[in-house]
């Protein structure tokens, strides 16, 4: 089999692993399931010749590992997040594939920032934008797994946001109004 075919297969495997992480009940559980999926996705991008995708997802893997060990809301967490965002920007520039890389750099740096905020609803809204940008990257480099992953992420974020808004609206309506 060709490297490209293996890259596509591994991209689909990564998508299955990463999307299964959405079923985790805790942030640590999500990170434990998602991280091996990101590692597989890195290999997929490498085999597809998508240098920026490979390099920036290596940094995303490091981000997940840091998030697993560094507690949210601490000074250390803010410092680590800032360092990771800078490393992501530098690595994106070093793996430059033209303006397509810029789309991915902006998306993943923004995603890192919004993950660090620790507010699920803001993260859902940001995923709609950041995953849409990653979707563009994946379409251009033709990563089938990446396309599926980002399409699922956008759809999940939209559904989650709608469910949140509906539950919030229901909670604010008086019981006798129903």
BADOSE-554072 format. One record per residue: x negated, y negated, z of N, C-alpha, C, O in turn. Coordinates in steps of 0.001 Angstrom, whole numbers, padded with zeros to 6 digits, always signed. Example, Ala and Ser with C-alpha at 12.3 -4.5 7.8 and 13.67 -1.06 7.14 Angstrom:
BEGIN
-013190+005690+007800-012300+004500+007800-013200+003300+007800-014236+003319+008465 -012850+002250+007080-013670+001060+007140-012900-000030+007870-013409-001138+008039 
! end
This chain:
BEGIN
-000842+001187+000000+000000+000000+000000-000884-001245+000000-001986-001254+000548 -000365-002287-000628-001113-003539-000715-001053-004295+000610-000172-004066+001440 -002017-005203+000785-002035-006031+001999-000768-006871+002100-000231-007064+003191 -000291-007369+000964+000920-008191+000997+002129-007382+001471+002930-007872+002266 +002260-006164+000992+003381-005319+001419+003286-005035+002918+004291-005086+003627 +002076-004735+003398+001894-004524+004831+002235-005801+005601+002830-005741+006677 +001863-006937+005056+002197-008215+005688+003696-008409+005807+004186-008867+006839 +004426-008061+004757+005896-008187+004792+006503-007217+005807+007401-007587+006564 +006014-005987+005821+006529-004981+006762+006271-005425+008203+007163-005359+009049 +005053-005873+008472+004727-006323+009826+005538-007561+010216+005890-007725+011384 +005834-008428+009254+006672-009592+009537+008071-009187+009979+008650-009798+010877 +008605-008161+009346+009937-007666+009728+009873-006995+011101+010771-007181+011922 +008820-006218+011354+008635-005601+012676+008547-006690+013746+009171-006579+014802 +007777-007732+013474+007642-008849+014421+008998-009491+014695+009308-009829+015838 +009796-009657+013664+011124-010251+013829+011982-009402+014756+012671-009938+015624 +011949-008098+014585+012729-007194+015452+012265-007325+016899+013086-007415+017812 +010953-007334+017107+010420-007440+018474+010797-008780+019096+011305-008832+020216 +010546-009862+018363+010786-011204+018910+012268-011437+019179+012621-011992+020220 +013135-011028+018271+014573-011247+018509+015100-010353+019628+016067-010718+020298 +014488-009195+019843+014922-008357+020967+014592-009025+022297+015228-008740+023311 +013607-009905+022293+013238-010626+023514+014358-011543+023993+014416-011882+025174 +015246-011946+023088+016347-012826+023472+017284-012157+024475+018084-012837+025119 +017195-010833+024615+018046-010102+025544+017467-010074+026962+018123-009604+027891 +016251-010572+027126+015611-010575+028446+016369-011491+029395+016921-012515+028992 +016383-011100+030658+017118-011873+031663+016285-012949+032338+016829-013848+032979 +014979-012863+032198+014106-013838+032840+013131-014407+031820+012904-013823+030760 +012562-015552+032159+011578-016169+031271+010353-015266+031134+009813-015111+030039 +009917-014675+032242+008752-013782+032186+009065-012549+031342+008212-012077+030591 +010268-012034+031463+010666-010889+030644+010657-011242+029168+010181-010469+028336 +011184-012413+028851+011192-012882+027468+009763-012998+026932+009478-012562+025816 +008872-013582+027725+007487-013763+027297+006778-012417+027122+005972-012252+026206 +007078-011458+028002+006442-010138+027910+006855-009392+026643+006055-008660+026061 +008094-009576+026222+008573-008908+025007+008152-009693+023765+007745-009112+022759 +008255-011005+023848+007993-011859+022697+006510-011883+022295+006197-011936+021105 +005616-011847+023255+004182-011989+022970+003632-010914+022028+002925-011262+021082 +003919-009632+022239+003443-008641+021258+004032-008884+019860+003378-008622+018851 +005253-009380+019814+005869-009719+018528+005120-010835+017826+004935-010796+016610 +004689-011828+018586+003917-012926+018003+002570-012406+017509+002081-012837+016464 +001967-011477+018260+000692-010887+017820+000867-010162+016481+000020-010272+015596 +001959-009431+016341+002243-008735+015080+002494-009760+013971+002057-009571+012836 +003193-010833+014302+003450-011889+013327+002140-012531+012855+001996-012863+011678 +001199-012700+013767-000119-013246+013399-000784-012370+012341-001295-012875+011342 -000776-011059+012564-001383-010133+011600-000639-010208+010269-001252-010158+009203 +000676-010328+010340+001479-010455+009123+001049-011671+008307+000814-011566+007103 +000949-012827+008967+000515-014041+008272-000890-013880+007698-001164-014328+006585 -001773-013246+008450-003136-013031+007980-003130-012206+006687-003828-012537+005729 -002336-011129+006671-002260-010272+005482-001599-010973+004296-001875-010647+003141 -000724-011938+004587-000050-012682+003521-000884-013873+003037-000506-014553+002083 -002005-014117+003691-002853-015244+003300-002319-016583+003761-002710-017622+003228 -001434-016577+004740-000848-017806+005289-001707-018248+006478-001385-017969+007633 -002794-018937+006173-003799-019280+007181-003233-020110+008328-003474-019788+009492 -002496-021154+008030-001935-021998+009093-000963-021206+009956-000961-021351+011178 -000151-020384+009343+000778-019543+010102+000038-018634+011058+000438-018473+012211 -001054-018034+010572-001868-017155+011412-002478-017924+012584-002288-017557+013743 -003205-018981+012274-003943-019725+013297-003003-020343+014333-003249-020239+015535 -001938-020979+013875-001037-021653+014810-000254-020665+015662+000085-020972+016805 +000036-019494+015132+000722-018494+015949-000223-017835+016946+000231-017336+017976 -001524-017818+016668-002494-017388+017681-002414-018348+018869-002442-017917+020021 -002313-019646+018588-002180-020634+019663-000838-020446+020378-000768-020597+021598 +000227-020120+019639+001528-019849+020272+001440-018646+021208+002065-018630+022268 +000669-017651+020816+000459-016488+021677-000258-016922+022959+000107-016493+024053 -001271-017769+022821-001966-018304+024002-000995-019110+024861-001047-019048+026089 -000111-019865+024214+000903-020648+024950+001783-019721+025784+002045-019995+026955 +002236-018631+025182+003081-017692+025919+002351-017107+027123+002924-016974+028204 +001085-016761+026927+000310-016195+028031+000152-017227+029143+000290-016900+030322 -000136-018470+028770-000249-019542+029771+001079-019754+030492+001102-019903+031714 +002173-019767+029753+003494-019970+030362+003841-018845+031331+004579-019056+032293 +003313-017657+031076+003570-016520+031955+002904-016730+033312+003468-016374+034346 +001706-017309+033306+000925-017429+034535+000998-018789+035215+000752-018883+036417 +001331-019840+034480+001349-021186+035059+002797-021571+035351+003653-021509+034468 +003062-021965+036581+004422-022288+037000+004890-023619+036420+004157-024608+036419 +006134-023620+035926+006746-024826+035370+006855-025920+036417+007046-025655+037604 +006730-027153+035952+006926-028304+036828+005700-028695+037634+005711-029719+038316 +004653-027902+037567+003442-028237+038317+002545-029142+037475+002703-029247+036259 +001623-029774+038137+000654-030626+037425-000162-029784+036449-000442-030206+035327 -000538-028588+036895-001306-027678+036043-000525-027346+034765-001108-027267+033684 +000783-027154+034889+001627-026837+033731+001600-027972+032714+001504-027735+031510 +001684-029211+033207+001650-030367+032312+000301-030479+031603+000242-030782+030411 -000770-030235+032337-002107-030306+031752-002285-029221+030692-002765-029489+029590 -001895-027999+031035-002027-026874+030096-001197-027140+028840-001650-026869+027727 +000011-027668+029014+000862-027979+027864+000196-029016+026965+000176-028861+025744 -000344-030064+027561-001029-031098+026785-002227-030539+026030-002443-030863+024862 -002995-029703+026699-004154-029080+026051-003703-028197+024892-004278-028253+023805 -002682-027388+025122-002184-026504+024058-001668-027291+022859-001890-026894+021715 -000985-028400+023112-000487-029224+022010-001652-029799+021208-001606-029836+019978 -002695-030246+021906-003881-030775+021215-004598-029683+020430-004992-029892+019283 -004764-028519+021050-005415-027395+020366-004616-027009+019126-005186-026720+018073 -003300-027008+019259-002446-026671+018124-002661-027660+016978-002775-027263+015819 -002716-028939+017310-002956-029956+016279-004307-029785+015611-004408-029839+014385 -005348-029577+016410-006701-029406+015869-006779-028142+015010-007319-028175+013904 -006242-027035+015514-006298-025780+014759-005478-025877+013470-005832-025284+012452 -004392-026623+013529-003599-026835+012321-004387-027594+011260-004326-027267+010075 -005122-028606+011696-005947-029377+010760-007079-028504+010214-007384-028556+009023 -007703-027700+011087-008798-026834+010645-008335-025742+009673-009118-025266+008852 -007073-025354+009769-006539-024322+008867-005718-024940+007734-004887-024269+007122 -005953-026202+007465-005161-027005+006530-004918-026305+005201-005858-025870+004536 -003660-026200+004824-003241-025656+003528-002459-026712+002745-001641-026380+001888 -002710-027956+003040-001955-029034+002415-000819-029466+003329-000759-029090+004499 +000068-030253+002775+001161-030808+003579+002071-029750+004179+002782-030020+005146 +002056-028576+003627+002826-027469+004187+002359-027183+005624+003169-026866+006495 +001064-027299+005855+000523-027099+007208+001072-028143+008167+001341-027839+009329 +001240-029368+007691+001746-030442+008539+003140-030107+009072+003452-030385+010229 +003963-029515+008230+005315-029112+008653+005217-028149+009829+005929-028291+010824 +004334-027173+009705+004177-026172+010752+003555-026768+012012+003968-026432+013123 +002573-027641+011853+001944-028290+013008+002986-029080+013792+003098-028928+015009 +003745-029917+013101+004772-030730+013765+005787-029836+014474+006152-030095+015621 +006236-028795+013797+007244-027902+014377+006734-027219+015641+007433-027195+016654 +005532-026667+015594+005043-025895+016730+004561-026767+017882+004676-026370+019041 +004025-027944+017587+003665-028874+018665+004943-029354+019362+005004-029401+020590 +005948-029705+018582+007226-030145+019167+007866-029023+019967+008392-029256+021056 +007827-027811+019438+008394-026658+020138+007687-026453+021476+008337-026170+022482 +006374-026591+021495+005603-026450+022731+006022-027510+023747+006184-027215+024931 +006196-028740+023278+006632-029828+024155+008006-029526+024760+008200-029669+025967 +008950-029112+023927+010305-028866+024424+010386-027625+025309+011206-027578+026227 +009560-026631+025054+009503-025473+025945+009025-025931+027323+009546-025489+028348 +008031-026820+027337+007455-027302+028596+008460-028093+029427+008355-028127+030653 +009426-028725+028779+010426-029489+029528+011261-028590+030432+011737-029019+031483 +011434-027341+030011+012171-026395+030841+013665-026636+030912+014319-026198+031858 +014212-027327+029924+015659-027590+029905+016263-026825+028734+016083-027220+027582 +016971-025745+029009+017449-024855+027953+018269-025529+026854+018103-025200+025679 +019145-026463+027210+019982-027066+026182+019168-027957+025247+019400-027961+024038 +018229-028702+025791+017361-029525+024940+016518-028621+024049+016298-028925+022877 +016049-027512+024607+015274-026552+023814+016115-025998+022670+015619-025864+021552 +017384-025673+022932+018262-025166+021859+018387-026183+020729+018272-025834+019554 +018622-027433+021091+018742-028471+020062+017442-028612+019276+017457-028749+018053 +016321-028578+019988+015037-028727+019300+014753-027539+018384+014152-027709+017323 +015173-026351+018777+014937-025159+017955+015655-025285+016609+015159-024799+015593 +016800-025926+016602+017511-026131+015334+016604-026871+014355+016559-026535+013172 +015886-027875+014845+014983-028658+013989+013675-027929+013749+013259-027767+012602 +013007-027478+014834+011677-026885+014686+011719-025574+013903+010846-025325+013071 +012709-024745+014156+012805-023485+013404+013183-023735+011948+012807-022963+011067 +013923-024808+011693+014226-025168+010297+012940-025551+009562+012764-025204+008394 +012047-026264+010244+010762-026617+009642+009914-025357+009402+009293-025208+008350 +009900-024463+010387+009162-023199+010217+009773-022362+009101+009059-021656+008388 +011091-022440+008949+011774-021723+007869+011266-022205+006510+011039-021401+005606 +011091-023506+006373+010548-024061+005121+009161-023475+004852+008871-023047+003735 +008313-023458+005872+006971-022890+005727+007066-021429+005263+006374-021022+004330 +007916-020661+005915+008037-019240+005592+008602-018992+004196+008239-018014+003543 +009474-019860+003747+010000-019733+002381+008876-019977+001377+008736-019237+000403 +008079-021011+001615+007006-021351+000682+005929-020260+000641+005459-019902-000439 +005533-019727+001809+004509-018673+001818+005123-017301+001547+004406-016304+001458 +006410-017252+001420+007223-016057+001196+006915-014954+002194+006435-013876+001844 +007213-015268+003463+007149-014287+004536+008580-013866+004845+009329-014611+005477 +008955-012677+004401+010327-012200+004597+010661-012143+006082+011728-012592+006502 +009743-011585+006880+009977-011526+008322+010092-012906+008933+010951-013138+009785 +009237-013828+008509+009292-015196+009010+010595-015890+008642+011172-016621+009447 +011052-015654+007414+012327-016239+006979+013468-015709+007844+014304-016477+008319 +013496-014382+008046+014544-013781+008888+014474-014311+010314+015496-014664+010903 +013265-014365+010865+013081-014814+012239+013589-016238+012440+014328-016510+013386 +013202-017125+011567+013594-018526+011737+015076-018734+011444+015720-019561+012089 +015625-018000+010484+017068-018097+010214+017865-017613+011429+018863-018225+011809 +017416-016516+012030+018080-016005+013235+017942-017014+014376+018897-017251+015115 +016757-017607+014517+016535-018587+015590+017435-019807+015436+018015-020282+016412 +017551-020314+014211+018423-021472+013970+019873-021102+014274+020577-021840+014963 +020312-019963+013759+021702-019533+013986+021970-019335+015479+023012-019758+015982 +021037-018696+016189+021207-018470+017630+021267-019788+018393+022076-019942+019308 +020419-020731+018020+020417-022028+018696+021721-022785+018448+022252-023434+019350 +022228-022697+017230+023509-023357+016913+024638-022720+017723+025436-023423+018344 +024701-021394+017714+025749-020690+018466+025629-020996+019958+026630-021266+020621 +024401-020954+020488+024197-021259+021904+024607-022674+022258+025193-022907+023316 +024307-023614+021391+024683-025015+021637+026196-025185+021611+026756-025894+022447 +026855-024544+020663+028319-024625+020582+028951-024010+021832+029874-024582+022412 +028450-022842+022242+028987-022190+023449+028785-023071+024676+029681-023184+025512 +027618-023694+024790+027341-024577+025916+028301-025757+025914+028870-026098+026951 +028484-026386+024749+029372-027547+024671+030815-027165+024986+031528-027910+025658 +031242-026001+024497+032608-025537+024797+032793-025275+026282+033807-025678+026852 +031846-024615+026916+031973-024319+028347+031926-025608+029158+032598-025725+030183 +031154-026552+028712+031075-027847+029392+032393-028601+029254+032879-029215+030204 +032960-028540+028044+034241-029204+027798+035343-028544+028627+036183-029235+029203 +035345-027205+028692+036336-026492+029498+036236-026848+030966+037248-027004+031650 +035015-026976+031443+034783-027289+032858+035271-028701+033196+035631-028966+034343 +035288-029605+032223+035701-030981+032499+037195-031202+032301+037710-032266+032647 +037908-030207+031747+039362-030323+031556+040070-029847+032818+039793-028746+033295 +040982-030653+033372+041726-030218+034564+042512-028947+034300+042980-028721+033185 +042655-028122+035318+043310-026809+035193+044749-026922+034703+045192-026073+033929 +045504-027960+035136+046911-028091+034734+047059-028580+033290+048163-028552+032745 +045955-029031+032658+046020-029511+031281+046017-028336+030302+046361-028517+029134 +045639-027144+030748+045596-025970+029864+046933-025395+029708+047100-024401+029001 
! end
